[in-house]
Amino acid sequence: MFGRIIVHGGAGFWPQFIKRGLLGVSHSAFAGAEILRRGGSALDAVEASICVLEDDPMFNAGTGSSLTMKGTIEMDAAIMSGRDLSAGAVALVRSVKNPVHLARLVLEKTDHVLLAGKYAERLGRVFSLPTTNPITPQRRRVFIELKKGNPNLRAIRLMKNSQLLREHPQVLSDDTVGAVAVDGNGDFAAAASTGGVALKLPGRIGDTPQIGCGLYSDNRSGAATVTGLGEVAIRLALSKAVCSLMEHGISAPRAAMMGVQDASRRLKGEAGIIAIDLKGRVAAVHNTPLMPWAYSTTKMRKPRTRPQGRIVAPLTRAIPR
């Protein structure tokens, strides 16, 4: 099997920003594909791809992460190898420039899977990971508008977060970024990173750093990552569910479609899934208006980008009119 990689920039609304989103995922897929072309591992490829998106303030990961209800940053990330099921994840980190690098350190340098908060950041300092202030002016403006500014939005401060996400997707537009890949040796990997949903309660941890929920990778099945409302992916263990379907011979497109349908029908929640199965078939499925994604292989000159994958059971209340 020749190497291939697929990345997404988050399932959501993406109003006037879709062109910038497509450019970002194209750069991300190109970075990962270049590593695969040089004979690098799928694990290295997904890490590099996510790093590109974390450095792009267009995306809700790393620099450009959404703000909590208190106006702070709390980022999550994870990475997983399908070869030996090794995984590393971090949650509630505030100043690490690339949380996915910190997740890789957890995988390689500790006996744990998930570290959170100041002790995760302490590990990053031990290994001299770069730090930064990830709050951008655009995210600060959105936070101020939601909390104090626009009188039309003032009332939504008292709504539950999930209702806010459904009724005002233009405010809470972008979401988790993710990547899945398979290399020339047939080894799979997955990685994901996020700043979390805007106006979340401090201390909230979504699906991204929870193995089996936000991402999963196994050489017996393939790899998948999830975007959308994290609480939905957690309750359904969505990434593991998709991989289990692929392990039993269901194609990546069909397995991803079934996963998104489950999120729509059982929990009425926003979800998007990208996946690669054992035959190298790729999938990009979501129930939101848009999900910028890109796909590349070691034989392609440049990535293919799309604003949408297959839209399954769309949540009409989440689509602006």
Secondary structure, 3 states (H helix, E strand, C coil): CCCEEEEECCCECCCCCHHHHHHHHHHHHHHHHHHHHCCCCHHHHHHHHHHHHHCCCCCCCCCCCCCCCCCCCCEEEEEEECCCCCEEEEEEECCECCHHHHHHHHHHHCCCCEEEHHHHHHHHHHCCCCECCCCCHHHHHHHHHHHCCCHHHHHHHHCCHHHHHHHCCCCCCCCCEEEEEECCCCCEEEEEEECCCCCCCCCCCCCCCCECCCEEEECCCEEEEEEECHHHHHHHCHHHHHHHHHHCCCCHHHHHHHHHHHHHHHHCCCEEEEEEECCCCEEEEECCCECCEEEEECCCCCCEEECCCEECCCCHHHCCC
